[in-house]
Amino acid sequence: MIGNRNQQGFTLVEVLISIALLSAIGATFLAAIGVGSKAILTADKMDTGKQLAISQMEYIREMAYSDSYTAASIPDEYAAYTVQIDCESVTSRNSDIQKVVVITSLQGEEVYRLEDYKVR
C-alpha cells in the first residue's frame, strides 16, 4: 500500500540531524582532550623547571659568598633543561647583600625564574 502512514521508523532527515549532533559532540570532546593534555604537559614542564631552580638555589646557599656561582649538575633525565645563574650586588642598601637569580630553560625557552638574596 502506497499511502500507509502506520509504518514505524526514522526519516532520513532525523537520522542526518542525529549524526550531525553526535559529530559535533564528538569533536568537542576530542578538542577538550587535546587542550587538557597540553595543559598537563605545560604544568609538568613548569614544575620540573621549578624543582630544578629550587635545587640550584639550595646548592648556592651552601656555597661561600662569591661574585659568581656555577650550577650544580643536572640529573640525566632532565638533560634537556639548562640552568643560568645571575648574581648582582645590592649596592643601594648594603654591599654585603647579593641578589641571586636562577633561570631554568627548556630548549632555549625560559621555564622558571627564582630570585633570592644571599648575605656575606
Biopython code that builds the backbone (N, CA, C, O; Angstrom):
import numpy as np
from Bio.PDB.StructureBuilder import StructureBuilder

atoms = [
    (1, "MET", "N", (0.827, -1.190, 0.000)),
    (1, "MET", "CA", (0.000, 0.000, 0.000)),
    (1, "MET", "C", (0.869, 1.251, 0.000)),
    (1, "MET", "O", (1.780, 1.387, 0.817)),
    (2, "ILE", "N", (0.591, 2.123, -0.884)),
    (2, "ILE", "CA", (1.424, 3.294, -1.048)),
    (2, "ILE", "C", (1.093, 4.372, -0.007)),
    (2, "ILE", "O", (2.028, 5.033, 0.443)),
    (3, "GLY", "N", (-0.052, 4.586, 0.377)),
    (3, "GLY", "CA", (-0.436, 5.659, 1.276)),
    (3, "GLY", "C", (-0.476, 5.263, 2.738)),
    (3, "GLY", "O", (-1.062, 6.004, 3.527)),
    (4, "ASN", "N", (0.095, 4.166, 3.149)),
    (4, "ASN", "CA", (0.026, 3.684, 4.529)),
    (4, "ASN", "C", (0.944, 4.516, 5.434)),
    (4, "ASN", "O", (2.153, 4.556, 5.204)),
    (5, "ARG", "N", (0.395, 5.175, 6.451)),
    (5, "ARG", "CA", (1.149, 6.033, 7.374)),
    (5, "ARG", "C", (1.405, 5.334, 8.707)),
    (5, "ARG", "O", (1.873, 5.999, 9.631)),
    (6, "ASN", "N", (1.144, 4.108, 8.861)),
    (6, "ASN", "CA", (1.307, 3.393, 10.123)),
    (6, "ASN", "C", (2.689, 2.760, 10.272)),
    (6, "ASN", "O", (2.906, 2.000, 11.216)),
    (7, "GLN", "N", (3.607, 3.042, 9.393)),
    (7, "GLN", "CA", (4.941, 2.441, 9.490)),
    (7, "GLN", "C", (5.735, 3.137, 10.588)),
    (7, "GLN", "O", (5.623, 4.348, 10.776)),
    (8, "GLN", "N", (6.555, 2.345, 11.324)),
    (8, "GLN", "CA", (7.411, 2.849, 12.399)),
    (8, "GLN", "C", (8.816, 3.066, 11.835)),
    (8, "GLN", "O", (9.207, 2.382, 10.890)),
    (9, "GLY", "N", (9.591, 4.019, 12.407)),
    (9, "GLY", "CA", (10.971, 4.233, 11.974)),
    (9, "GLY", "C", (11.311, 5.717, 11.929)),
    (9, "GLY", "O", (10.499, 6.575, 12.275)),
    (10, "PHE", "N", (12.527, 5.987, 11.495)),
    (10, "PHE", "CA", (13.029, 7.355, 11.423)),
    (10, "PHE", "C", (13.126, 7.786, 9.972)),
    (10, "PHE", "O", (13.384, 6.980, 9.079)),
    (11, "THR", "N", (12.913, 9.078, 9.757)),
    (11, "THR", "CA", (13.082, 9.606, 8.405)),
    (11, "THR", "C", (14.552, 9.915, 8.167)),
    (11, "THR", "O", (15.337, 9.981, 9.112)),
    (12, "LEU", "N", (14.918, 10.101, 6.932)),
    (12, "LEU", "CA", (16.304, 10.405, 6.572)),
    (12, "LEU", "C", (16.764, 11.710, 7.229)),
    (12, "LEU", "O", (17.915, 11.809, 7.654)),
    (13, "VAL", "N", (15.907, 12.684, 7.315)),
    (13, "VAL", "CA", (16.248, 13.975, 7.931)),
    (13, "VAL", "C", (16.559, 13.786, 9.415)),
    (13, "VAL", "O", (17.522, 14.367, 9.914)),
    (14, "GLU", "N", (15.778, 12.998, 10.118)),
    (14, "GLU", "CA", (16.031, 12.744, 11.546)),
    (14, "GLU", "C", (17.364, 12.036, 11.749)),
    (14, "GLU", "O", (18.104, 12.364, 12.677)),
    (15, "VAL", "N", (17.670, 11.088, 10.909)),
    (15, "VAL", "CA", (18.943, 10.370, 11.014)),
    (15, "VAL", "C", (20.112, 11.314, 10.742)),
    (15, "VAL", "O", (21.115, 11.264, 11.454)),
    (16, "LEU", "N", (20.005, 12.156, 9.745)),
    (16, "LEU", "CA", (21.080, 13.104, 9.425)),
    (16, "LEU", "C", (21.286, 14.122, 10.542)),
    (16, "LEU", "O", (22.423, 14.476, 10.855)),
    (17, "ILE", "N", (20.208, 14.588, 11.138)),
    (17, "ILE", "CA", (20.325, 15.541, 12.254)),
    (17, "ILE", "C", (20.999, 14.872, 13.457)),
    (17, "ILE", "O", (21.858, 15.475, 14.100)),
    (18, "SER", "N", (20.618, 13.647, 13.756)),
    (18, "SER", "CA", (21.240, 12.964, 14.896)),
    (18, "SER", "C", (22.716, 12.689, 14.635)),
    (18, "SER", "O", (23.521, 12.784, 15.561)),
    (19, "ILE", "N", (23.092, 12.355, 13.418)),
    (19, "ILE", "CA", (24.509, 12.147, 13.081)),
    (19, "ILE", "C", (25.281, 13.458, 13.228)),
    (19, "ILE", "O", (26.397, 13.465, 13.748)),
    (20, "ALA", "N", (24.701, 14.549, 12.780)),
    (20, "ALA", "CA", (25.358, 15.857, 12.901)),
    (20, "ALA", "C", (25.559, 16.237, 14.363)),
    (20, "ALA", "O", (26.619, 16.743, 14.730)),
    (21, "LEU", "N", (24.557, 16.001, 15.194)),
    (21, "LEU", "CA", (24.683, 16.313, 16.629)),
    (21, "LEU", "C", (25.758, 15.453, 17.289)),
    (21, "LEU", "O", (26.574, 15.967, 18.054)),
    (22, "LEU", "N", (25.769, 14.166, 17.005)),
    (22, "LEU", "CA", (26.790, 13.282, 17.575)),
    (22, "LEU", "C", (28.184, 13.671, 17.106)),
    (22, "LEU", "O", (29.142, 13.590, 17.876)),
    (23, "SER", "N", (28.306, 14.088, 15.864)),
    (23, "SER", "CA", (29.608, 14.525, 15.348)),
    (23, "SER", "C", (30.092, 15.782, 16.068)),
    (23, "SER", "O", (31.269, 15.885, 16.414)),
    (24, "ALA", "N", (29.194, 16.729, 16.291)),
    (24, "ALA", "CA", (29.557, 17.964, 16.998)),
    (24, "ALA", "C", (29.979, 17.666, 18.428)),
    (24, "ALA", "O", (30.954, 18.235, 18.919)),
    (25, "ILE", "N", (29.262, 16.789, 19.093)),
    (25, "ILE", "CA", (29.611, 16.411, 20.471)),
    (25, "ILE", "C", (30.957, 15.692, 20.493)),
    (25, "ILE", "O", (31.779, 15.951, 21.372)),
    (26, "GLY", "N", (31.185, 14.814, 19.559)),
    (26, "GLY", "CA", (32.463, 14.097, 19.499)),
    (26, "GLY", "C", (33.631, 15.024, 19.223)),
    (26, "GLY", "O", (34.689, 14.876, 19.833)),
    (27, "ALA", "N", (33.461, 15.986, 18.309)),
    (27, "ALA", "CA", (34.525, 16.940, 18.011)),
    (27, "ALA", "C", (34.841, 17.801, 19.229)),
    (27, "ALA", "O", (36.009, 18.083, 19.498)),
    (28, "THR", "N", (33.828, 18.217, 19.959)),
    (28, "THR", "CA", (34.039, 18.999, 21.183)),
    (28, "THR", "C", (34.791, 18.193, 22.225)),
    (28, "THR", "O", (35.688, 18.715, 22.886)),
    (29, "PHE", "N", (34.440, 16.944, 22.376)),
    (29, "PHE", "CA", (35.107, 16.066, 23.339)),
    (29, "PHE", "C", (36.578, 15.876, 22.973)),
    (29, "PHE", "O", (37.442, 15.933, 23.848)),
    (30, "LEU", "N", (36.872, 15.653, 21.695)),
    (30, "LEU", "CA", (38.264, 15.482, 21.266)),
    (30, "LEU", "C", (39.072, 16.760, 21.452)),
    (30, "LEU", "O", (40.245, 16.700, 21.821)),
    (31, "ALA", "N", (38.463, 17.909, 21.201)),
    (31, "ALA", "CA", (39.159, 19.181, 21.416)),
    (31, "ALA", "C", (39.476, 19.380, 22.897)),
    (31, "ALA", "O", (40.558, 19.853, 23.246)),
    (32, "ALA", "N", (38.536, 19.021, 23.761)),
    (32, "ALA", "CA", (38.769, 19.148, 25.204)),
    (32, "ALA", "C", (39.898, 18.242, 25.663)),
    (32, "ALA", "O", (40.695, 18.633, 26.516)),
    (33, "ILE", "N", (39.979, 17.044, 25.115)),
    (33, "ILE", "CA", (41.076, 16.131, 25.467)),
    (33, "ILE", "C", (42.414, 16.719, 25.029)),
    (33, "ILE", "O", (43.402, 16.629, 25.758)),
    (34, "GLY", "N", (42.448, 17.316, 23.848)),
    (34, "GLY", "CA", (43.681, 17.934, 23.355)),
    (34, "GLY", "C", (44.137, 19.088, 24.233)),
    (34, "GLY", "O", (45.320, 19.193, 24.555)),
    (35, "VAL", "N", (43.222, 19.942, 24.616)),
    (35, "VAL", "CA", (43.558, 21.080, 25.485)),
    (35, "VAL", "C", (44.018, 20.586, 26.854)),
    (35, "VAL", "O", (44.978, 21.111, 27.419)),
    (36, "GLY", "N", (43.336, 19.584, 27.377)),
    (36, "GLY", "CA", (43.715, 19.044, 28.689)),
    (36, "GLY", "C", (45.096, 18.421, 28.683)),
    (36, "GLY", "O", (45.862, 18.610, 29.628)),
    (37, "SER", "N", (45.428, 17.685, 27.643)),
    (37, "SER", "CA", (46.746, 17.054, 27.592)),
    (37, "SER", "C", (47.844, 18.097, 27.426)),
    (37, "SER", "O", (48.932, 17.939, 27.980)),
    (38, "LYS", "N", (47.574, 19.166, 26.667)),
    (38, "LYS", "CA", (48.574, 20.235, 26.535)),
    (38, "LYS", "C", (48.777, 20.943, 27.874)),
    (38, "LYS", "O", (49.904, 21.298, 28.219)),
    (39, "ALA", "N", (47.709, 21.149, 28.622)),
    (39, "ALA", "CA", (47.820, 21.787, 29.931)),
    (39, "ALA", "C", (48.639, 20.923, 30.889)),
    (39, "ALA", "O", (49.420, 21.448, 31.682)),
    (40, "ILE", "N", (48.468, 19.618, 30.823)),
    (40, "ILE", "CA", (49.240, 18.715, 31.685)),
    (40, "ILE", "C", (50.717, 18.769, 31.327)),
    (40, "ILE", "O", (51.565, 18.802, 32.218)),
    (41, "LEU", "N", (51.039, 18.777, 30.037)),
    (41, "LEU", "CA", (52.439, 18.849, 29.613)),
    (41, "LEU", "C", (53.085, 20.169, 30.034)),
    (41, "LEU", "O", (54.235, 20.190, 30.472)),
    (42, "THR", "N", (52.343, 21.263, 29.902)),
    (42, "THR", "CA", (52.869, 22.569, 30.307)),
    (42, "THR", "C", (53.100, 22.618, 31.817)),
    (42, "THR", "O", (54.127, 23.125, 32.269)),
    (43, "ALA", "N", (52.164, 22.100, 32.591)),
    (43, "ALA", "CA", (52.314, 22.081, 34.045)),
    (43, "ALA", "C", (53.497, 21.213, 34.461)),
    (43, "ALA", "O", (54.225, 21.563, 35.390)),
    (44, "ASP", "N", (53.694, 20.096, 33.789)),
    (44, "ASP", "CA", (54.823, 19.225, 34.100)),
    (44, "ASP", "C", (56.145, 19.916, 33.791)),
    (44, "ASP", "O", (57.096, 19.816, 34.566)),
    (45, "LYS", "N", (56.207, 20.614, 32.665)),
    (45, "LYS", "CA", (57.420, 21.344, 32.294)),
    (45, "LYS", "C", (57.735, 22.435, 33.314)),
    (45, "LYS", "O", (58.885, 22.603, 33.719)),
    (46, "MET", "N", (56.708, 23.172, 33.726)),
    (46, "MET", "CA", (56.920, 24.243, 34.704)),
    (46, "MET", "C", (57.313, 23.696, 36.070)),
    (46, "MET", "O", (58.168, 24.271, 36.744)),
    (47, "ASP", "N", (56.700, 22.594, 36.482)),
    (47, "ASP", "CA", (57.034, 22.001, 37.776)),
    (47, "ASP", "C", (58.462, 21.467, 37.781)),
    (47, "ASP", "O", (59.179, 21.627, 38.769)),
    (48, "THR", "N", (58.877, 20.841, 36.697)),
    (48, "THR", "CA", (60.255, 20.350, 36.614)),
    (48, "THR", "C", (61.234, 21.522, 36.663)),
    (48, "THR", "O", (62.244, 21.461, 37.364)),
    (49, "GLY", "N", (60.935, 22.587, 35.920)),
    (49, "GLY", "CA", (61.785, 23.778, 35.950)),
    (49, "GLY", "C", (61.861, 24.391, 37.336)),
    (49, "GLY", "O", (62.925, 24.834, 37.770)),
    (50, "LYS", "N", (60.734, 24.416, 38.029)),
    (50, "LYS", "CA", (60.697, 24.967, 39.397)),
    (50, "LYS", "C", (61.550, 24.123, 40.342)),
    (50, "LYS", "O", (62.330, 24.665, 41.125)),
    (51, "GLN", "N", (61.405, 22.802, 40.273)),
    (51, "GLN", "CA", (62.179, 21.927, 41.160)),
    (51, "GLN", "C", (63.679, 22.033, 40.884)),
    (51, "GLN", "O", (64.485, 22.016, 41.815)),
    (52, "LEU", "N", (64.056, 22.142, 39.604)),
    (52, "LEU", "CA", (65.472, 22.321, 39.278)),
    (52, "LEU", "C", (65.994, 23.655, 39.806)),
    (52, "LEU", "O", (67.110, 23.723, 40.319)),
    (53, "ALA", "N", (65.196, 24.714, 39.684)),
    (53, "ALA", "CA", (65.610, 26.032, 40.181)),
    (53, "ALA", "C", (65.766, 26.014, 41.702)),
    (53, "ALA", "O", (66.710, 26.595, 42.236)),
    (54, "ILE", "N", (64.853, 25.355, 42.389)),
    (54, "ILE", "CA", (64.941, 25.271, 43.856)),
    (54, "ILE", "C", (66.186, 24.497, 44.276)),
    (54, "ILE", "O", (66.883, 24.904, 45.206)),
    (55, "SER", "N", (66.469, 23.397, 43.608)),
    (55, "SER", "CA", (67.656, 22.610, 43.970)),
    (55, "SER", "C", (68.930, 23.400, 43.692)),
    (55, "SER", "O", (69.892, 23.304, 44.455)),
    (56, "GLN", "N", (68.950, 24.180, 42.609)),
    (56, "GLN", "CA", (70.129, 25.012, 42.324)),
    (56, "GLN", "C", (70.284, 26.098, 43.378)),
    (56, "GLN", "O", (71.402, 26.397, 43.798)),
    (57, "MET", "N", (69.180, 26.689, 43.810)),
    (57, "MET", "CA", (69.252, 27.741, 44.831)),
    (57, "MET", "C", (69.735, 27.166, 46.161)),
    (57, "MET", "O", (70.503, 27.812, 46.873)),
    (58, "GLU", "N", (69.292, 25.966, 46.496)),
    (58, "GLU", "CA", (69.787, 25.311, 47.715)),
    (58, "GLU", "C", (71.293, 25.055, 47.613)),
    (58, "GLU", "O", (72.025, 25.220, 48.589)),
    (59, "TYR", "N", (71.737, 24.658, 46.448)),
    (59, "TYR", "CA", (73.168, 24.417, 46.213)),
    (59, "TYR", "C", (73.958, 25.717, 46.403)),
    (59, "TYR", "O", (75.037, 25.712, 46.996)),
    (60, "ILE", "N", (73.415, 26.823, 45.900)),
    (60, "ILE", "CA", (74.088, 28.124, 46.038)),
    (60, "ILE", "C", (74.105, 28.573, 47.492)),
    (60, "ILE", "O", (75.088, 29.164, 47.940)),
    (61, "ARG", "N", (73.048, 28.307, 48.231)),
    (61, "ARG", "CA", (73.003, 28.693, 49.650)),
    (61, "ARG", "C", (74.108, 28.015, 50.448)),
    (61, "ARG", "O", (74.620, 28.585, 51.412)),
    (62, "GLU", "N", (74.475, 26.810, 50.054)),
    (62, "GLU", "CA", (75.528, 26.064, 50.754)),
    (62, "GLU", "C", (76.924, 26.546, 50.382)),
    (62, "GLU", "O", (77.884, 26.262, 51.098)),
    (63, "MET", "N", (77.052, 27.272, 49.274)),
    (63, "MET", "CA", (78.360, 27.751, 48.819)),
    (63, "MET", "C", (78.742, 29.031, 49.558)),
    (63, "MET", "O", (77.884, 29.733, 50.094)),
    (64, "ALA", "N", (80.030, 29.320, 49.576)),
    (64, "ALA", "CA", (80.511, 30.564, 50.166)),
    (64, "ALA", "C", (80.109, 31.735, 49.277)),
    (64, "ALA", "O", (79.897, 31.568, 48.075)),
    (65, "TYR", "N", (80.008, 32.900, 49.865)),
    (65, "TYR", "CA", (79.653, 34.117, 49.133)),
    (65, "TYR", "C", (80.673, 34.343, 48.024)),
    (65, "TYR", "O", (81.877, 34.235, 48.255)),
    (66, "SER", "N", (80.200, 34.655, 46.831)),
    (66, "SER", "CA", (81.087, 34.806, 45.684)),
    (66, "SER", "C", (80.478, 35.788, 44.692)),
    (66, "SER", "O", (79.295, 36.118, 44.774)),
    (67, "ASP", "N", (81.303, 36.250, 43.751)),
    (67, "ASP", "CA", (80.800, 37.141, 42.702)),
    (67, "ASP", "C", (80.035, 36.386, 41.623)),
    (67, "ASP", "O", (79.220, 36.970, 40.907)),
    (68, "SER", "N", (80.301, 35.074, 41.507)),
    (68, "SER", "CA", (79.580, 34.240, 40.543)),
    (68, "SER", "C", (79.497, 32.817, 41.077)),
    (68, "SER", "O", (80.296, 32.398, 41.914)),
    (69, "TYR", "N", (78.515, 32.091, 40.575)),
    (69, "TYR", "CA", (78.298, 30.723, 41.039)),
    (69, "TYR", "C", (78.156, 29.799, 39.833)),
    (69, "TYR", "O", (77.627, 30.188, 38.792)),
    (70, "THR", "N", (78.635, 28.582, 39.994)),
    (70, "THR", "CA", (78.453, 27.579, 38.946)),
    (70, "THR", "C", (77.263, 26.703, 39.328)),
    (70, "THR", "O", (76.990, 26.470, 40.506)),
    (71, "ALA", "N", (76.576, 26.237, 38.320)),
    (71, "ALA", "CA", (75.389, 25.421, 38.552)),
    (71, "ALA", "C", (75.788, 24.015, 38.984)),
    (71, "ALA", "O", (76.823, 23.493, 38.570)),
    (72, "ALA", "N", (74.962, 23.420, 39.810)),
    (72, "ALA", "CA", (75.145, 22.013, 40.181)),
    (72, "ALA", "C", (74.788, 21.159, 38.970)),
    (72, "ALA", "O", (74.101, 21.621, 38.059)),
    (73, "SER", "N", (75.247, 19.938, 38.962)),
    (73, "SER", "CA", (74.947, 19.063, 37.830)),
    (73, "SER", "C", (73.445, 18.751, 37.789)),
    (73, "SER", "O", (72.785, 18.612, 38.819)),
    (74, "ILE", "N", (72.947, 18.648, 36.582)),
    (74, "ILE", "CA", (71.533, 18.345, 36.366)),
    (74, "ILE", "C", (71.409, 16.850, 36.111)),
    (74, "ILE", "O", (72.196, 16.303, 35.339)),
    (75, "PRO", "N", (70.448, 16.169, 36.733)),
    (75, "PRO", "CA", (70.275, 14.721, 36.505)),
    (75, "PRO", "C", (70.066, 14.410, 35.021)),
    (75, "PRO", "O", (69.527, 15.224, 34.272)),
    (76, "ASP", "N", (70.500, 13.225, 34.614)),
    (76, "ASP", "CA", (70.448, 12.828, 33.209)),
    (76, "ASP", "C", (69.036, 12.868, 32.627)),
    (76, "ASP", "O", (68.872, 13.214, 31.457)),
    (77, "GLU", "N", (68.025, 12.527, 33.405)),
    (77, "GLU", "CA", (66.659, 12.514, 32.863)),
    (77, "GLU", "C", (66.138, 13.919, 32.552)),
    (77, "GLU", "O", (65.114, 14.068, 31.885)),
    (78, "TYR", "N", (66.848, 14.957, 33.037)),
    (78, "TYR", "CA", (66.464, 16.339, 32.756)),
    (78, "TYR", "C", (67.555, 17.049, 31.947)),
    (78, "TYR", "O", (67.722, 18.263, 32.058)),
    (79, "ALA", "N", (68.285, 16.299, 31.145)),
    (79, "ALA", "CA", (69.415, 16.845, 30.391)),
    (79, "ALA", "C", (68.986, 17.909, 29.385)),
    (79, "ALA", "O", (69.809, 18.731, 28.981)),
    (80, "ALA", "N", (67.735, 17.916, 28.977)),
    (80, "ALA", "CA", (67.250, 18.918, 28.021)),
    (80, "ALA", "C", (67.117, 20.298, 28.670)),
    (80, "ALA", "O", (67.042, 21.306, 27.968)),
    (81, "TYR", "N", (67.089, 20.349, 29.992)),
    (81, "TYR", "CA", (66.975, 21.618, 30.715)),
    (81, "TYR", "C", (68.353, 22.239, 30.901)),
    (81, "TYR", "O", (69.347, 21.530, 31.057)),
    (82, "THR", "N", (68.406, 23.566, 30.884)),
    (82, "THR", "CA", (69.636, 24.289, 31.190)),
    (82, "THR", "C", (69.362, 25.253, 32.339)),
    (82, "THR", "O", (68.226, 25.669, 32.566)),
    (83, "VAL", "N", (70.429, 25.597, 33.058)),
    (83, "VAL", "CA", (70.308, 26.495, 34.200)),
    (83, "VAL", "C", (71.274, 27.658, 34.017)),
    (83, "VAL", "O", (72.441, 27.467, 33.675)),
    (84, "GLN", "N", (70.773, 28.858, 34.249)),
    (84, "GLN", "CA", (71.593, 30.063, 34.210)),
    (84, "GLN", "C", (71.512, 30.717, 35.581)),
    (84, "GLN", "O", (70.425, 30.878, 36.136)),
    (85, "ILE", "N", (72.664, 31.094, 36.126)),
    (85, "ILE", "CA", (72.701, 31.736, 37.443)),
    (85, "ILE", "C", (73.293, 33.131, 37.281)),
    (85, "ILE", "O", (74.421, 33.290, 36.813)),
    (86, "ASP", "N", (72.528, 34.129, 37.671)),
    (86, "ASP", "CA", (72.979, 35.520, 37.635)),
    (86, "ASP", "C", (73.011, 36.052, 39.058)),
    (86, "ASP", "O", (72.141, 35.738, 39.870)),
    (87, "CYS", "N", (74.013, 36.853, 39.349)),
    (87, "CYS", "CA", (74.057, 37.478, 40.672)),
    (87, "CYS", "C", (74.569, 38.902, 40.535)),
    (87, "CYS", "O", (75.390, 39.202, 39.668)),
    (88, "GLU", "N", (74.075, 39.769, 41.395)),
    (88, "GLU", "CA", (74.492, 41.163, 41.407)),
    (88, "GLU", "C", (74.411, 41.691, 42.832)),
    (88, "GLU", "O", (73.532, 41.311, 43.606)),
    (89, "SER", "N", (75.342, 42.572, 43.157)),
    (89, "SER", "CA", (75.338, 43.176, 44.485)),
    (89, "SER", "C", (74.213, 44.187, 44.585)),
    (89, "SER", "O", (73.890, 44.885, 43.624)),
    (90, "VAL", "N", (73.635, 44.249, 45.751)),
    (90, "VAL", "CA", (72.594, 45.245, 46.018)),
    (90, "VAL", "C", (73.294, 46.396, 46.716)),
    (90, "VAL", "O", (73.231, 46.529, 47.939)),
    (91, "THR", "N", (73.967, 47.233, 45.922)),
    (91, "THR", "CA", (74.801, 48.295, 46.492)),
    (91, "THR", "C", (73.992, 49.467, 47.006)),
    (91, "THR", "O", (74.521, 50.278, 47.767)),
    (92, "SER", "N", (72.751, 49.588, 46.627)),
    (92, "SER", "CA", (71.957, 50.722, 47.082)),
    (92, "SER", "C", (71.678, 50.646, 48.581)),
    (92, "SER", "O", (71.419, 51.667, 49.219)),
    (93, "ARG", "N", (71.729, 49.454, 49.136)),
    (93, "ARG", "CA", (71.458, 49.300, 50.566)),
    (93, "ARG", "C", (72.690, 48.851, 51.338)),
    (93, "ARG", "O", (73.061, 49.441, 52.352)),
    (94, "ASN", "N", (73.314, 47.792, 50.833)),
    (94, "ASN", "CA", (74.445, 47.214, 51.562)),
    (94, "ASN", "C", (75.229, 46.360, 50.575)),
    (94, "ASN", "O", (74.654, 45.539, 49.861)),
    (95, "SER", "N", (76.550, 46.558, 50.538)),
    (95, "SER", "CA", (77.361, 45.808, 49.577)),
    (95, "SER", "C", (77.541, 44.341, 49.977)),
    (95, "SER", "O", (78.099, 43.559, 49.207)),
    (96, "ASP", "N", (77.078, 43.961, 51.167)),
    (96, "ASP", "CA", (77.182, 42.569, 51.600)),
    (96, "ASP", "C", (75.945, 41.751, 51.230)),
    (96, "ASP", "O", (75.851, 40.576, 51.584)),
    (97, "ILE", "N", (75.017, 42.354, 50.534)),
    (97, "ILE", "CA", (73.811, 41.654, 50.105)),
    (97, "ILE", "C", (73.877, 41.446, 48.593)),
    (97, "ILE", "O", (74.262, 42.340, 47.839)),
    (98, "GLN", "N", (73.501, 40.269, 48.184)),
    (98, "GLN", "CA", (73.586, 39.903, 46.772)),
    (98, "GLN", "C", (72.257, 39.307, 46.305)),
    (98, "GLN", "O", (71.675, 38.456, 46.978)),
    (99, "LYS", "N", (71.795, 39.758, 45.163)),
    (99, "LYS", "CA", (70.589, 39.186, 44.568)),
    (99, "LYS", "C", (71.030, 38.059, 43.630)),
    (99, "LYS", "O", (71.858, 38.263, 42.743)),
    (100, "VAL", "N", (70.463, 36.866, 43.841)),
    (100, "VAL", "CA", (70.792, 35.702, 43.025)),
    (100, "VAL", "C", (69.538, 35.293, 42.256)),
    (100, "VAL", "O", (68.466, 35.132, 42.838)),
    (101, "VAL", "N", (69.687, 35.127, 40.943)),
    (101, "VAL", "CA", (68.576, 34.735, 40.078)),
    (101, "VAL", "C", (68.957, 33.433, 39.382)),
    (101, "VAL", "O", (69.995, 33.347, 38.727)),
    (102, "VAL", "N", (68.103, 32.421, 39.534)),
    (102, "VAL", "CA", (68.295, 31.138, 38.862)),
    (102, "VAL", "C", (67.205, 31.015, 37.801)),
    (102, "VAL", "O", (66.015, 31.103, 38.103)),
    (103, "ILE", "N", (67.627, 30.810, 36.561)),
    (103, "ILE", "CA", (66.693, 30.689, 35.446)),
    (103, "ILE", "C", (66.844, 29.297, 34.837)),
    (103, "ILE", "O", (67.937, 28.911, 34.424)),
    (104, "THR", "N", (65.748, 28.548, 34.783)),
    (104, "THR", "CA", (65.771, 27.251, 34.111)),
    (104, "THR", "C", (65.084, 27.395, 32.763)),
    (104, "THR", "O", (64.055, 28.059, 32.637)),
    (105, "SER", "N", (65.676, 26.756, 31.755)),
    (105, "SER", "CA", (65.159, 26.828, 30.391)),
    (105, "SER", "C", (65.066, 25.430, 29.807)),
    (105, "SER", "O", (65.814, 24.529, 30.184)),
    (106, "LEU", "N", (64.144, 25.269, 28.891)),
    (106, "LEU", "CA", (63.989, 24.015, 28.148)),
    (106, "LEU", "C", (64.027, 24.357, 26.679)),
    (106, "LEU", "O", (63.148, 25.053, 26.170)),
    (107, "GLN", "N", (65.043, 23.868, 25.998)),
    (107, "GLN", "CA", (65.237, 24.114, 24.564)),
    (107, "GLN", "C", (65.227, 25.608, 24.249)),
    (107, "GLN", "O", (64.600, 26.043, 23.284)),
    (108, "GLY", "N", (65.926, 26.386, 25.070)),
    (108, "GLY", "CA", (66.072, 27.810, 24.852)),
    (108, "GLY", "C", (64.919, 28.666, 25.340)),
    (108, "GLY", "O", (65.008, 29.893, 25.279)),
    (109, "GLU", "N", (63.855, 28.074, 25.815)),
    (109, "GLU", "CA", (62.696, 28.822, 26.304)),
    (109, "GLU", "C", (62.699, 28.839, 27.827)),
    (109, "GLU", "O", (62.768, 27.790, 28.467)),
    (110, "GLU", "N", (62.624, 30.048, 28.408)),
    (110, "GLU", "CA", (62.620, 30.165, 29.862)),
    (110, "GLU", "C", (61.378, 29.490, 30.435)),
    (110, "GLU", "O", (60.252, 29.734, 30.002)),
    (111, "VAL", "N", (61.627, 28.624, 31.435)),
    (111, "VAL", "CA", (60.537, 27.875, 32.056)),
    (111, "VAL", "C", (60.212, 28.439, 33.433)),
    (111, "VAL", "O", (59.045, 28.608, 33.784)),
    (112, "TYR", "N", (61.255, 28.728, 34.210)),
    (112, "TYR", "CA", (61.020, 29.189, 35.584)),
    (112, "TYR", "C", (62.158, 30.117, 36.008)),
    (112, "TYR", "O", (63.314, 29.913, 35.637)),
    (113, "ARG", "N", (61.811, 31.132, 36.785)),
    (113, "ARG", "CA", (62.796, 32.094, 37.306)),
    (113, "ARG", "C", (62.607, 32.177, 38.815)),
    (113, "ARG", "O", (61.502, 32.401, 39.307)),
    (114, "LEU", "N", (63.710, 31.992, 39.540)),
    (114, "LEU", "CA", (63.673, 32.035, 41.003)),
    (114, "LEU", "C", (64.686, 33.068, 41.476)),
    (114, "LEU", "O", (65.854, 33.022, 41.090)),
    (115, "GLU", "N", (64.238, 34.001, 42.313)),
    (115, "GLU", "CA", (65.102, 35.051, 42.833)),
    (115, "GLU", "C", (65.196, 34.933, 44.345)),
    (115, "GLU", "O", (64.218, 34.623, 45.026)),
    (116, "ASP", "N", (66.410, 35.191, 44.857)),
    (116, "ASP", "CA", (66.633, 35.144, 46.305)),
    (116, "ASP", "C", (67.804, 36.070, 46.616)),
    (116, "ASP", "O", (68.471, 36.571, 45.711)),
    (117, "TYR", "N", (68.038, 36.286, 47.875)),
    (117, "TYR", "CA", (69.139, 37.146, 48.320)),
    (117, "TYR", "C", (70.094, 36.338, 49.179)),
    (117, "TYR", "O", (69.686, 35.454, 49.933)),
    (118, "LYS", "N", (71.370, 36.660, 49.049)),
    (118, "LYS", "CA", (72.420, 35.994, 49.819)),
    (118, "LYS", "C", (73.210, 37.078, 50.555)),
    (118, "LYS", "O", (73.506, 38.136, 50.000)),
    (119, "VAL", "N", (73.540, 36.797, 51.795)),
    (119, "VAL", "CA", (74.263, 37.767, 52.614)),
    (119, "VAL", "C", (75.663, 37.231, 52.890)),
    (119, "VAL", "O", (75.861, 36.044, 53.152)),
    (120, "ARG", "N", (76.629, 38.152, 52.821)),
    (120, "ARG", "CA", (78.029, 37.771, 53.053)),
    (120, "ARG", "C", (78.216, 37.357, 54.496)),
    (120, "ARG", "O", (79.324, 37.000, 54.897)),
]
sb = StructureBuilder()
sb.init_structure("model")
sb.init_model(0)
sb.init_chain("A")
sb.init_seg("    ")
for serial, (resi, resn, name, xyz) in enumerate(atoms, 1):
    if name == "N":
        sb.init_residue(resn, " ", resi, " ")
    sb.init_atom(name, np.array(xyz, "f"), 0.0, 1.0, " ", f" {name:<3s}", serial, name[0])
structure = sb.get_structure()
